[in-house]
């Protein structure tokens, strides 16, 4: 059997939730010695590397997972994230597009691609991808706020405000959306509302500055 049992996977998931990352890494490396062909374990190890900001190791492990299972869309999307985080945006675009080709209904990959298009200044493409993500996953609050940011860059501040408010309606604890909303309101000259929105971001998450 090339993959660990569901019971083992549940144990790993619990360690992740408890933020016991060193223990989790030790366990995964032990398991990889037993299940050397497990793309699932390599993908988890890559996510863990990324969480610990070891992006080069993350890229290696995601690539190994994909080598074992070339249709592993989660690992391909994660590889896109890792490339994005080291600033290799063109590489990240290629991987997100590969993930979408494997699964056109993969909302996260559409959203991630939209974010990178925005970073590359390709704003209309960004809006298209983010709208597609929302269509596929109507409660996708991050995608609404990212869409709001892309619309702001296009100078469509009223529409941006609408989308940030939709994100907040879905998840009232999403500090980033309050901050983004504050920025868009500021651009519209609604300074009182803007300040309140930034304050709300800090109420929701005091670390959000």
N, C-alpha and C positions, 0 to 999 in steps of 0.2 A: 504493500500500500504506500503510495507516494505522498499522501497527505495525513497529517495528524487527525485524531478523532475529534468529534464535536466537543467532547468533554474537555480535551486539552485546549481547544480553541477558546472555549468559554473561560477557562482559567486565565489564559493570556489576556482576554478582553477585560477581565476583572482587574488584573494588574495594571492595565493601561488606564482604566477608569480611576484607580486609586493613585495614579501617578507614580507608581513604583517602577520607574523606568530602568534603573540599573539592574534590578532583579529580572525584569521582563527581558532585557537584552541578554542576560546570562542564560535564561530559560530558552529563548529562541535559538541562540547559538548551540546549545546542547541538543535541541530538537533538530536543527539543520544537520547535525552529524548523523542523526538517525534517518531523517527524511530528506536526504540530500537533493531530491528532485522536486521539492515542494515549492512551487511558485508562490503559493499563498503565504508561506512563512517568510520568503524573501521579500515579498511585498510589505508585510508587517514590519520586518526589520528596516526596510527603506523608510517607512512612515516614522518609525522610532528614530532613525538617523536624522530625519528632517526635523523632528521635534527637538532634538538635541543640537540642531544647527550644524550637523556634520553633512553638508549637502553633497560633497563628493562621494562619500560612502553611500548616501541615499541613491544617487544616480547609478552607481555600480550595482546595487542590489535590485533596483527596479529593472535595470537592463538584464540582469541575470534571470529575474522572474519572467520577463518577456521572451527571453531566449528559450526558456522551458515551455512557455505557453504564449505563442505569438498573438493569440486572440484575447489576452487578459486585459480587458479594457480598463479596469481599475488601476492596474500597474502602469498602463500607458498614460492615463490621465495624471497619475501621480508623478510620472517621469516629466510630464509637461510642467507640473507645479515646481518640481525641483529645478528644472532649467530656468523657469521664470524667476525663481528666488536667487539664482546666481547671475541673473541679467542676460541670459542667453534666450532672448525673446523669440527669435526666428525658430530655434529648436523647439521651444515650448509650443509654438503655433503648429509645427509639423506633428507633434505628438497629440495635441488636442484634436486635430483634424483626423488623425489616424483612429483615435478612440471613437469619434463621431461616425467615421466610415464603418466601423464595426457595429456601432449601435446608434443609428440616427436619432433615437429617442433619449439619449444620454444627456439629461438637462445640465448636470454639473459641468460636463465638458464644453457644452455650448456657452455656459456662463463664464467659465475660465477663459475660453477663447475670446469672448467679448471683452474681458478685462485687459487681456494682452493687446488686442486691437486698439483699445483706448490708449494704452501706454505707448503704442507705436504711432499714435496720432491718427489712426484710421477710424475716425469717429462714426461714420455711417455704418461701416462693417460691425463696429462694436455694438451699436444700437440694434442692428439686425440680429446678432447672436444672442444678446440679452433678452430681446423680445421673444425669440424662439425658446429660450430656456424657461421663461415665465409661462409661455403657452403650454410647454410640456409639464411644468410643475408650478401650478398657480399659487402655491403657498411659499414660493421660493423668495424669502424676504431679502436675502443678500443680493439676489439678481435684481430685485426692484431698486435697491439703493445704488447698486453699480450702474443700472440704467439711468438713474437720476444724475449720477456723476457725469456720464457720457453726454446726457442732454445739456447739462450745465456747460460743458466744454463747447457745445454747439450754440451756446447762448440762449437755450430754451429753458429759462429758469422756472417759469410757471409749471411747465410739464415736469421739470426736475422735482419741484416741491411736491407735486401729486404723487410721484413714484416713491419718494422718501417717506411720505405719509402712509402709503400703502405698506411699505416695509415695516413701519412702526405699528400699524394696525395688526399685522400678522404676528409680529414679535415686539411687544412693548418694552422688552429689556435689551433691545439691540442698540447699544450706545452709539455705534458708528453712524447709524441712520439719523439719530438726533443731531450729531455733529455735521453730517452732510447736509441735512435740512437747514441747519443754522447758516451754513455757507451760502446755500441757494437763496434763502430769505434775505441775507445780507446784500446779495447781488441785486435783489429787487428793491433795496432801500428800506426793507421792513426790519429796522434795526432792533426794536424792542422784542419782536418775535424771535429774531435771530439770536439775541442774547439768552432769551428763555430756553431756546432749543439747545444751545451749547451748555447751559446750566443743567438741563435735563440729562444730557449725555453724561455729565459728571455725577449726577444723582444715581443714575443707573449703574455706572461703573466709575468709582472714584479714581481709578488708575487711568481713566481715559483723558489724556491731555493732548 
